[in-house]
Amino acid sequence: MTRCPRSTSTGADGALWPAAAAPSSTEGYRLLPRYRLGDRKIEAGRDLFSVGSTGNAIFNLIDGWVALYTQLEDGRRQIVQFALPGAILGVLPSNRSQATFGALALTDVVVSVIPNSMLATLSRDEPELPMRLARSLARDCSLAFDHLTSIGRRSARERVAHLILELFTRYRAQWPGNRIEEMLLPLTQEQIGDATGLTSVHVNRVLSGLRKERIVEFHYRRLRILDPDRLIEVAGVEPEVVTAWLER
């Protein structure tokens, strides 16, 4: 499993609080150890949970990448969101609710399992958690609107550039004190296509163009942004929107 450097601080109660965690997001947020059933490792290519499953626990993503997706009966898939370390997954309206989406491990991942029965106690002991969850869900909703706009209105080139910019921005936000110039991007062209509504052939064509223009560079699933201003321009995103991604 590929692990990235993480800036953290440990409080007096033993809780692990990444120093880079955005104040309004649960990305980069690790729940207190005493509330966990334990950590679970899921191999790449396996589901953390699937469409139709009922859950009695939520999951705190500690390491790795997860794709949240929906799938049609004929196998066509739409990736709705990519979850990065610190994300809280599997929150359903009630214990009887069924998941309307699945969660696929794109890399080997580690999650902490928190039973729903502990949420009331956790919320009482950590009064900021409900607001963090609410802000996290609001951020995810905003990102979903961005993705819907991409698929419905943006060109293929804009879609791919927008996705790359979003993922790099969210990834880099986890270590604001470090100059992160490249990142692990554990996505296949098919998965990028599933997230942008494009075929693998079309994704390949767009990525080749971005490389030739020296906007981005790919090497063994590592992404380097060579010209961030140009990438923002191609994605059709205003600089203040990029800043807003960090504040969600």
C-alpha positions as CSV (number, residue, x, y, z in Angstrom):
1,M,0.0,0.0,0.0
2,T,1.3,3.4,-0.9
3,R,1.3,5.8,2.1
4,C,1.9,9.5,1.9
5,P,3.6,11.7,4.6
6,R,1.1,12.9,7.1
7,S,1.4,15.9,9.4
8,T,-0.3,15.0,12.7
9,S,-0.6,16.1,16.3
10,T,-1.7,13.9,19.2
11,G,-3.9,15.4,21.9
12,A,-3.8,14.5,25.6
13,D,-6.6,12.0,25.2
14,G,-4.6,10.1,22.6
15,A,-6.8,11.1,19.7
16,L,-5.0,11.5,16.4
17,W,-5.8,14.9,14.8
18,P,-4.1,15.6,11.4
19,A,-2.9,19.2,11.6
20,A,-3.8,19.7,8.0
21,A,-7.5,18.9,8.5
22,A,-9.7,21.6,7.0
23,P,-11.9,23.0,9.8
24,S,-15.1,22.5,7.9
25,S,-14.5,19.0,6.5
26,T,-14.0,15.5,7.8
27,E,-11.4,14.8,5.1
28,G,-8.2,14.3,7.2
29,Y,-10.3,13.6,10.3
30,R,-9.7,10.5,12.4
31,L,-12.3,9.4,15.0
32,L,-11.3,8.6,18.5
33,P,-9.9,5.1,18.9
34,R,-12.0,4.1,21.8
35,Y,-15.2,4.2,19.7
36,R,-13.9,1.8,17.0
37,L,-14.7,-1.9,16.7
38,G,-11.3,-2.1,15.1
39,D,-9.5,-1.4,11.8
40,R,-10.3,-3.4,8.7
41,K,-8.2,-3.8,5.6
42,I,-9.9,-4.1,2.2
43,E,-8.0,-5.2,-0.9
44,A,-8.1,-3.2,-4.0
45,G,-11.0,-4.1,-6.3
46,R,-13.3,-5.2,-3.4
47,D,-16.4,-3.4,-2.1
48,L,-16.5,-1.8,1.3
49,F,-20.2,-2.0,0.9
50,S,-22.5,-2.5,-2.1
51,V,-25.8,-1.2,-3.5
52,G,-28.7,-2.5,-1.4
53,S,-26.7,-3.3,1.7
54,T,-27.9,-2.3,5.1
55,G,-25.4,-1.0,7.5
56,N,-25.0,-1.0,11.3
57,A,-21.7,0.9,11.2
58,I,-20.0,3.8,9.5
59,F,-16.4,3.8,8.3
60,N,-13.6,6.2,8.7
61,L,-11.2,5.9,5.8
62,I,-7.7,5.9,7.2
63,D,-5.6,5.0,4.2
64,G,-6.2,4.5,0.5
65,W,-8.7,5.6,-2.1
66,V,-12.4,4.6,-2.5
67,A,-14.8,5.2,-5.3
68,L,-18.5,5.8,-4.5
69,Y,-20.5,4.5,-7.5
70,T,-23.9,3.5,-8.8
71,Q,-24.4,0.7,-11.3
72,L,-27.1,-0.1,-13.8
73,E,-28.5,-3.6,-14.4
74,D,-26.4,-4.0,-17.6
75,G,-23.2,-3.3,-15.7
76,R,-22.7,0.3,-16.7
77,R,-21.2,2.3,-13.8
78,Q,-21.1,5.9,-12.8
79,I,-18.5,7.0,-10.2
80,V,-20.1,9.8,-8.2
81,Q,-17.3,10.6,-5.9
82,F,-13.8,9.7,-4.9
83,A,-13.1,9.4,-1.1
84,L,-9.7,10.3,0.3
85,P,-8.2,9.5,3.7
86,G,-10.1,11.0,6.5
87,A,-13.5,10.6,4.8
88,I,-16.5,9.1,6.7
89,L,-18.4,6.6,4.6
90,G,-21.6,4.6,4.9
91,V,-23.8,7.2,6.7
92,L,-27.4,6.2,5.9
93,P,-30.7,7.8,6.9
94,S,-31.5,5.0,9.4
95,N,-30.4,1.5,10.4
96,R,-33.1,0.1,8.2
97,S,-32.0,2.1,5.1
98,Q,-30.4,0.4,2.1
99,A,-27.4,1.9,0.4
100,T,-28.2,3.4,-3.0
101,F,-24.6,3.4,-3.9
102,G,-21.5,1.2,-3.5
103,A,-18.0,1.9,-2.2
104,L,-15.2,0.3,-4.1
105,A,-11.6,0.2,-2.9
106,L,-9.4,1.6,-5.7
107,T,-6.3,0.7,-3.7
108,D,-5.7,-1.4,-0.6
109,V,-7.5,0.6,2.0
110,V,-7.7,0.7,5.8
111,V,-10.9,1.8,7.5
112,S,-11.9,2.2,11.1
113,V,-15.3,0.6,11.8
114,I,-17.6,2.6,14.2
115,P,-20.9,0.9,15.2
116,N,-24.0,3.0,14.8
117,S,-24.8,2.2,18.5
118,M,-21.8,4.3,19.5
119,L,-22.7,7.4,17.5
120,A,-24.9,8.9,20.2
121,T,-22.1,8.5,22.8
122,L,-19.5,9.8,20.3
123,S,-21.6,12.8,19.5
124,R,-22.0,13.6,23.2
125,D,-18.3,13.2,23.9
126,E,-17.3,15.0,20.7
127,P,-19.9,17.7,20.3
128,E,-18.2,19.1,17.2
129,L,-18.7,15.8,15.3
130,P,-22.3,16.3,14.2
131,M,-21.4,19.6,12.6
132,R,-18.3,18.1,11.0
133,L,-20.5,15.4,9.5
134,A,-23.1,17.9,8.3
135,R,-20.3,20.0,6.7
136,S,-18.8,16.9,5.1
137,L,-22.2,15.9,3.6
138,A,-22.7,19.5,2.4
139,R,-19.2,19.4,0.8
140,D,-20.0,16.1,-0.9
141,C,-23.3,17.5,-2.2
142,S,-21.4,20.5,-3.6
143,L,-18.9,18.2,-5.3
144,A,-21.8,16.1,-6.7
145,F,-23.3,19.3,-8.2
146,D,-19.9,20.1,-9.8
147,H,-19.7,16.6,-11.3
148,L,-23.3,16.8,-12.6
149,T,-22.4,20.1,-14.2
150,S,-19.3,18.5,-15.8
151,I,-21.2,15.6,-17.3
152,G,-24.1,17.7,-18.4
153,R,-22.4,20.8,-19.7
154,R,-18.6,20.7,-19.9
155,S,-16.6,19.4,-22.8
156,A,-14.6,16.2,-22.5
157,R,-11.4,18.2,-22.1
158,E,-13.0,20.4,-19.4
159,R,-14.4,17.3,-17.6
160,V,-11.0,15.6,-17.3
161,A,-9.1,18.7,-16.4
162,H,-11.8,19.6,-13.8
163,L,-11.5,16.2,-12.2
164,I,-7.7,16.2,-12.1
165,L,-7.8,19.7,-10.6
166,E,-10.3,18.8,-7.9
167,L,-8.5,15.6,-6.8
168,F,-5.1,17.3,-6.7
169,T,-6.5,20.2,-4.7
170,R,-8.2,18.0,-2.2
171,Y,-5.1,15.8,-1.9
172,R,-2.8,18.7,-1.4
173,A,-5.1,20.3,1.2
174,Q,-4.2,17.4,3.6
175,W,-0.7,18.8,4.0
176,P,-0.9,22.6,3.6
177,G,2.5,23.1,5.2
178,N,4.2,21.0,2.5
179,R,4.8,21.8,-1.1
180,I,3.1,18.8,-2.8
181,E,4.0,18.9,-6.4
182,E,2.8,15.4,-7.4
183,M,0.4,12.8,-6.1
184,L,-0.5,9.2,-6.5
185,L,-3.4,9.0,-8.9
186,P,-4.5,5.3,-8.6
187,L,-7.2,5.6,-11.4
188,T,-7.4,3.8,-14.6
189,Q,-8.6,5.5,-17.8
190,E,-11.8,3.5,-17.5
191,Q,-12.4,4.8,-14.0
192,I,-11.8,8.3,-15.1
193,G,-14.3,7.7,-17.8
194,D,-16.8,6.3,-15.3
195,A,-16.4,9.5,-13.3
196,T,-16.7,11.9,-16.3
197,G,-19.1,10.0,-18.6
198,L,-16.5,9.4,-21.3
199,T,-15.1,6.3,-23.0
200,S,-11.6,5.1,-22.2
201,V,-10.5,6.1,-25.7
202,H,-11.8,9.6,-25.2
203,V,-10.1,9.9,-21.8
204,N,-6.8,8.7,-23.4
205,R,-7.1,11.4,-26.1
206,V,-7.7,14.2,-23.6
207,L,-4.9,13.1,-21.3
208,S,-2.5,12.8,-24.2
209,G,-3.4,16.4,-25.2
210,L,-2.8,17.7,-21.7
211,R,0.6,16.0,-21.6
212,K,1.7,17.3,-25.0
213,E,0.8,20.8,-23.9
214,R,2.9,20.3,-20.8
215,I,0.0,21.0,-18.4
216,V,0.3,17.7,-16.6
217,E,2.7,14.8,-16.5
218,F,1.9,11.1,-15.7
219,H,4.4,8.5,-14.7
220,Y,3.6,5.1,-13.2
221,R,0.3,6.4,-11.8
222,R,1.8,9.5,-10.4
223,L,0.5,12.9,-11.4
224,R,2.4,16.1,-11.6
225,I,0.8,19.4,-12.3
226,L,3.3,21.3,-14.5
227,D,1.2,24.4,-15.3
228,P,-1.6,24.9,-12.6
229,D,-2.8,28.2,-14.0
230,R,-3.3,26.6,-17.4
231,L,-5.1,23.6,-15.9
232,I,-7.5,25.9,-14.0
233,E,-8.1,27.7,-17.3
234,V,-8.8,24.5,-19.2
235,A,-11.1,23.2,-16.5
236,G,-13.1,26.4,-16.7
237,V,-12.8,27.0,-13.0
238,E,-12.4,30.4,-11.3
239,P,-9.5,30.5,-8.8
240,E,-11.9,31.3,-6.0
241,V,-13.8,28.1,-6.7
242,V,-10.6,26.1,-6.2
243,T,-10.2,27.9,-2.8
244,A,-13.8,27.1,-2.0
245,W,-13.1,23.4,-2.5
246,L,-10.7,23.6,0.5
247,E,-13.3,25.2,2.7
248,R,-16.1,22.8,2.1
